[in-house]
């Protein structure tokens, strides 16, 4: 059982509150909600329940749950009641085109041995249970082929695609880095390298332009031991710090 004040207990309490307010036919006053939701009934005092309930209401609204407040009339007095509007809470029916289903099927096979294998399989089972069969015939497979007429348009002489796709703002200074990349590795770096020098020891020396040292260090770190920074020292130090941090986060594993 979850500890009374732990995160799991809070999640369970919020879930019980949502279920209670979602399926009621009329707005429920706080007194009735306290009777129905077990965690509220276990509150030490009326004040403790009031504080807990107010926090939970705010949290539901922050989560986007349409909590409705209405006045309810009883024999004795008017009292505020609460419920969740099912029409606002429910998601609309989701429909997929044949090509979208094909992509979902392909993605599920890609995740077959990954951490998303369970959710992917569950999603496909739900689609199948709803009578939706995935279309595997429309997937594009085989070698790449050219589409359209050759030289169908003229590329402007001053066209610089790298400048167009930069995500940072302001003036940027292009800098140069020298890296060693294992043969067959660092393909993205190789494609945009200004110079590649092959060697006989299974490594290549490549020169790459970059503008943001930290973003470039993130990219290089992703290649692990297959790409080494020779210079500048600023980038080399950033990569070393990232690798040391990853090693510290996973003690006992092979470096």
Beta strands, then each sheet from edge to edge (+ up, - down):
strand 1: 28-29
strand 2: 67-73
strand 3: 78-84
strand 4: 175-182
strand 5: 195-198
strand 6: 203-210
strand 7: 227-231
sheet 1: 1+ 3- 2+
sheet 2: 5+ 6- 4+ 7-
end
